[in-house]
């Protein structure tokens, strides 16, 4: 078995790259199931049939022949092989190895061997697994690039609406604790006005669970057109917001249902913000400690 399952390989002539996979191959130790969920909406119809078949019953895929998967998904054997290769894998056999490893790790994290677990235990296990996936989806270099950009920004404007807005506001609150020039607005129209005022040296930071929130994407597009650096935090790895972002961070992906989104995304989004906060705080330990002490003292006076 290879040391890392998701090695890039050259695309063969018989498997031309598709729009959904060509620009977002697996790399490093990214969990394959989380990755497929994250790019699902960007896949072409045939690729989506294969991905949905895998996500519906990954254990069955591990033990099935490629012809059986083709019959179950409605895709040809050639399409399945091409799908695996465009993920950066050598073929269906390596895909199954990667999937089996992912399932083994998932079972350890989610406690699937505890059928009598309470609802509370299952929810906490779910969050534990989601946090682990989020960590695997974001290499340290990605966090560092975003932290460096935020640290040197002249102005940081956060954009988000709906269920993702509390995450953007939490980021704003943490950034100003560090003395960063951060700001955010709750009204979508005011956010768009703010986007038009950003320039080179400024940062537009968008938070969107689905990655397709029209108002948030529009703000980043406008800010980018005026020279600002754009950063996004999203649960959708191939989505409109990633296409207009210079830098991207990902929370654990999943199928987005409006009222269920907080369970799948908010904890992991906040964990990403916390990681950025700590990284930025450590860049200037003494200055950060002094600012936090002054803030704490002033807050205590008002109790």
C-alpha positions in Angstrom: 0.0 0.0 0.0 1.3 3.5 -0.8 2.3 5.8 2.0 -0.2 8.3 0.8 -3.2 7.3 -1.2 -3.8 10.5 -3.1 -0.8 10.8 -5.4 -1.1 13.0 -8.5 -0.7 11.2 -11.8 -0.7 12.3 -15.4 -4.0 12.4 -17.1 -4.2 9.9 -20.0 -5.5 10.7 -23.4 -8.4 8.4 -23.0 -9.6 10.3 -19.9 -9.8 14.0 -20.7 -10.2 16.2 -17.6 -13.7 17.4 -16.8 -14.6 20.8 -15.4 -15.4 19.5 -11.9 -12.2 17.5 -11.3 -9.5 19.0 -13.5 -8.7 21.8 -11.1 -9.3 20.2 -7.8 -7.4 16.9 -7.5 -6.9 15.1 -4.2 -3.6 15.8 -2.5 -1.8 14.9 0.7 -4.0 13.1 3.2 -7.3 14.7 2.3 -10.2 12.3 3.2 -11.7 11.0 0.0 -15.3 11.0 1.1 -15.1 14.6 2.5 -13.4 15.6 -0.8 -16.2 14.1 -2.9 -18.9 15.8 -0.9 -17.0 19.1 -1.2 -16.9 19.0 -5.1 -20.2 17.2 -5.7 -22.1 20.2 -7.0 -19.3 21.0 -9.5 -19.1 17.6 -11.2 -20.5 16.8 -14.6 -23.6 14.5 -14.8 -21.5 11.3 -15.2 -19.0 12.1 -12.5 -21.9 13.0 -10.2 -23.5 9.6 -10.7 -20.3 7.9 -9.7 -19.7 10.1 -6.7 -23.2 9.8 -5.5 -23.0 6.0 -5.8 -19.8 6.0 -3.7 -21.2 8.4 -1.1 -24.5 6.4 -0.8 -22.7 3.2 0.3 -18.9 3.4 0.4 -18.5 0.1 2.2 -20.2 -1.6 -0.8 -17.8 0.1 -3.2 -14.8 -1.2 -1.4 -16.0 -4.8 -1.8 -17.4 -4.5 -5.3 -16.0 -5.1 -8.8 -15.8 -2.1 -11.1 -18.5 -3.7 -13.4 -20.9 -3.8 -10.4 -20.3 -0.2 -9.6 -20.9 0.7 -13.2 -24.2 -1.1 -13.1 -25.2 0.5 -9.8 -24.2 4.1 -10.8 -25.3 3.9 -14.5 -21.8 5.0 -15.6 -19.5 3.0 -17.9 -16.4 1.2 -16.7 -14.3 3.6 -18.7 -15.9 6.6 -17.1 -15.2 5.1 -13.6 -11.6 4.6 -14.4 -11.3 8.1 -15.8 -13.0 9.5 -12.7 -10.4 7.8 -10.5 -7.5 9.1 -12.6 -8.9 12.6 -12.6 -8.8 12.4 -8.8 -5.1 11.8 -9.1 -5.3 8.1 -8.5 -3.9 5.3 -10.8 -7.2 3.6 -11.2 -10.2 1.9 -9.5 -8.0 -0.4 -7.4 -6.1 2.5 -5.8 -9.4 4.4 -5.4 -10.7 1.4 -3.3 -7.6 1.4 -1.2 -7.9 5.1 -0.5 -11.6 4.6 0.3 -11.0 1.7 2.7 -8.4 3.8 4.6 -10.8 6.6 4.8 -13.6 4.4 6.1 -11.3 2.9 8.8 -10.3 6.3 10.0 -13.9 7.4 10.0 -15.0 4.4 12.1 -12.4 5.1 14.7 -13.4 8.8 14.9 -17.2 8.4 15.0 -17.4 5.4 17.3 -19.5 3.4 14.9 -18.7 0.4 17.1 -20.9 1.8 19.8 -24.5 1.2 18.6 -25.9 2.0 22.0 -24.4 5.5 22.2 -26.7 8.3 23.3 -27.8 11.1 21.0 -25.4 13.4 22.8 -22.5 11.0 22.2 -23.4 10.7 18.6 -23.5 14.5 18.1 -20.2 14.9 19.8 -18.7 12.0 17.7 -20.0 13.7 14.6 -18.4 17.0 15.5 -15.1 15.2 16.3 -15.1 13.6 12.9 -16.0 16.8 11.2 -13.1 18.7 12.9 -10.7 15.9 11.9 -11.9 16.2 8.3 -11.5 20.0 8.4 -7.9 19.7 9.6 -7.1 17.2 6.8 -8.6 19.5 4.2 -6.5 22.5 5.1 -2.7 22.0 5.0 -0.7 24.2 7.4 0.6 26.2 4.4 -3.0 27.3 3.6 -3.5 28.6 7.1 -0.2 30.4 7.0 -0.9 32.1 3.7 -4.2 33.4 5.0 -2.7 34.5 8.3 0.1 36.4 6.5 -2.3 38.2 4.3 -4.5 39.2 7.2 -1.5 40.3 9.3 -0.3 42.7 6.6 -3.7 44.0 5.4 -4.5 47.7 5.5 -8.2 46.9 5.9 -10.2 43.7 6.4 -13.9 43.6 5.5 -15.9 40.5 6.3 -18.8 39.5 4.1 -21.6 37.0 4.9 -25.3 36.8 5.4 -27.8 34.3 6.9 -26.6 31.4 8.9 -23.0 32.1 8.1 -23.0 35.7 9.4 -22.4 34.8 13.1 -19.2 33.1 12.0 -18.1 36.2 10.1 -19.0 38.3 13.2 -17.0 36.0 15.4 -14.0 36.4 13.1 -14.4 40.2 13.2 -14.6 40.2 17.1 -11.4 38.1 17.3 -9.5 40.1 14.8 -10.2 43.4 16.5 -9.0 41.9 19.8 -5.6 41.6 18.1 -5.8 45.2 16.8 -6.4 44.2 13.2 -8.3 46.7 11.1 -11.4 44.5 10.7 -15.0 45.5 10.1 -18.3 43.9 9.1 -21.9 44.9 8.3 -25.1 43.0 8.8 -27.0 44.6 5.9 -26.2 43.0 2.5 -26.6 46.3 0.7 -24.1 48.1 3.0 -21.8 45.2 2.5 -21.8 45.7 -1.3 -21.1 49.4 -0.8 -18.2 48.5 1.4 -16.9 46.1 -1.3 -16.7 48.9 -3.8 -14.5 50.9 -1.5 -11.8 48.2 -1.1 -8.5 48.6 -3.0 -5.1 47.0 -3.3 -3.7 46.2 0.1 -7.2 45.5 1.5 -8.8 42.1 2.1 -12.4 41.0 1.4 -13.1 37.9 3.5 -16.3 36.0 2.6 -17.9 33.2 4.7 -20.5 31.0 2.9 -21.5 27.5 3.9 -22.8 26.6 0.4 -20.2 28.7 -1.4 -22.9 30.0 -3.7 -24.5 32.7 -1.6 -25.2 35.3 -4.3 -24.7 38.4 -2.1 -21.4 37.2 -0.6 -20.0 36.1 -3.9 -20.9 39.4 -5.5 -19.1 41.3 -2.8 -15.9 39.3 -3.3 -16.2 39.8 -7.1 -16.6 43.5 -6.7 -13.7 43.8 -4.2 -11.5 41.7 -6.4 -12.2 43.9 -9.4 -11.0 46.9 -7.4 -7.7 45.2 -6.5 -8.4 43.8 -3.1 -7.2 40.3 -2.0 -10.1 37.9 -1.6 -10.3 35.1 0.9 -13.1 32.7 1.5 -14.2 30.2 4.2 -16.7 27.7 2.8 -17.9 24.1 3.0 -18.0 23.7 -0.8 -14.6 23.1 -2.3 -15.5 23.8 -5.9 -18.1 26.6 -5.8 -18.6 30.2 -7.1 -17.0 31.7 -4.0 -13.8 29.7 -4.5 -13.5 30.7 -8.1 -13.3 34.4 -7.1 -11.1 33.9 -4.1 -7.3 34.3 -4.1 -7.1 32.2 -1.0 -9.5 29.6 0.4 -10.0 27.7 3.6 -12.5 24.8 3.9 -14.8 23.6 6.7 -15.9 20.0 6.5 -18.1 19.6 3.4 -21.5 18.1 3.1 -24.8 18.3 1.3 -26.1 21.8 2.3 -29.7 21.9 3.6 -30.6 25.3 4.9 -31.9 24.4 8.4 -29.4 21.5 8.9 -26.3 23.6 7.8 -25.3 24.7 11.3 -24.8 21.1 12.5 -22.5 20.3 9.6 -20.6 23.5 9.3 -20.7 26.0 12.2 -18.4 24.2 14.6 -15.8 23.6 11.9 -16.0 27.1 10.5 -15.5 28.5 14.0 -12.5 26.1 14.5 -10.9 27.5 11.4 -11.4 31.1 12.7 -9.9 30.1 16.0 -6.9 28.6 14.3 -6.3 31.8 12.4 -6.8 33.8 15.6 -4.1 31.8 17.5 -1.8 31.9 14.5 -2.1 35.7 14.3 -1.7 36.1 18.0 1.5 34.1 18.1 3.1 36.3 15.4 3.3 39.1 17.9 3.1 37.5 21.3 4.1 40.5 23.5 1.9 43.0 21.6 -1.1 40.6 21.7 -0.7 39.9 25.4 -0.6 43.6 26.1 -3.7 44.3 24.0 -5.7 41.5 25.6 -4.7 42.6 29.1 -5.8 46.2 28.4 -9.1 45.0 26.9 -9.7 42.7 29.8 -9.0 45.4 32.4 -11.4 47.9 30.7 -14.1 45.2 30.5 -13.7 44.4 34.2 -14.2 48.1 35.1 -17.7 48.0 33.5 -19.0 45.0 35.4 
